[in-house]
Amino acid sequence: MALQLVTLKSQRQYLLSPIKNSSLYLHKTNSVYFPSISRLTMAVAVSVPGGSWEERIPPNVLRRKRDSTWRGGFSLGVDLGLSRTGLAISKGFSIRPLTVLELRGQKLELRLLDIAEKQEVDEFIIGLPKSSDGKETTQSNKVRSVAGRFAVRAAESRGWRVFLQDEHGTSSEAMDYILSMALSKSVRQGRIDAYAAMKVLERYFSHSGQGIELVLPKQVELQNKLCQGPPKDVDFFPEESAG
């Protein structure tokens, strides 16, 4: 599996070495330049002694693949937009659209955390827009910036993990899906973002997390908190409450 790692850094230019399909290899010494995001919050891949981040903070889909008896692991799909953000949720093998939020900035972040706690999720899968040839765009930079800030807040709150998933084409897939359901135009317009988030989650699971990126805060204490993970849900781990 090719899990990529991104760490929040200051507004500087970093170099990371490209390998197959322009993915980033987790290595301390190699680097590649991203000229299009020099004015935004940067994210850089790093390696960490004591095991890879893929092993220490795996996404839920990889946990299930490694251990069929593993319990828990709900995922919240997020389709970020300029004015509206669609949400979808995965519980077990069920993926469904959840809601659409017309919020931005801190209000959006706090609402996402509130929904995550109520829905008992432990990871956020945020769609990363890319062009048809896999290249990043101006909108990609904006999403990375929002995801970076939110990853810090999520880690601080409950040790929630934030991942980025390539979402190219998911909006078209969502529209085709809605049209096939013969919903009215008003219903389609109000729910398209939530269905787009559902398609992001479907891609995440169908690809078994291949190419997904972990957004890692630079603070060591928050990295440790992510390794520990969020508090375990007593519905899945009753022995935790009994102990």
PyMOL commands that set and color helices and strands:
alter all, ss='L'
color gray80, all
select helices_A, chain A and resi 20-22+35-37+53-56+60-66+105-119+138-158+170-180+185-206+220-228+238-242
alter helices_A, ss='H'
color red, helices_A
select strands_A, chain A and resi 4-9+42-44+74-79+85-91+94-101+121-128+161-166+213-216
alter strands_A, ss='S'
color yellow, strands_A
deselect
rebuild
show_as cartoon
